[in-house]
Amino acid sequence: MHSLNQNPLIKAYIANNNFGNLLGASFLIKDYGVIEYHLNVSEKHLATPNAMHGGCIAALLDATIGVGALSLVCEKGMVVSTLEFKVSFLNACNLDDKLKCLSNPIKIGNRLIFMEAEIFNHSNVLIAKASATLNAFPKEKAGYM
């Protein structure tokens, strides 16, 4: 486990991440900018009797990208918000799939961060890809002290 998992701002994010809890997702920080998010697809994630809702897929990608970017700036007392987000849905995601979503930092500027992420199922099938631009800003503006 990376030492960033113990960062006070990361811990505060986890404690306040009600949406992640609603989805039933959890993550580990592998390295700066590299996050591994996990989610087991259950009935609450479905849009049809068998297929996961695209919004849940997008939410998992956004969460992975967001925590990845957060891990790059949290030691400076900064948090991030998504400015632009693009998703490509490549394969269906089904009930009982076990998903792994991985983030990858592409470019890190003073305030802007460009990230990508990919979701794979338990058979290593690529489900979706995303790219995003995020803005880093002081944690106090997001309500963290």
Secondary structure, 3 states (H helix, E strand, C coil): CCHHHHCHHHHHHHHHCHHHHHHCCEEEEEECCEEEEEEECCHHHECCCCEECHHHHHHHHHHHHHHHHHHHHHHHCEEEEEEEEEEEECCCCECCCEEEEEEEEEEECCCEEEEEEEEECCCCCEEEEEEEEEEEEEHHHHCCC
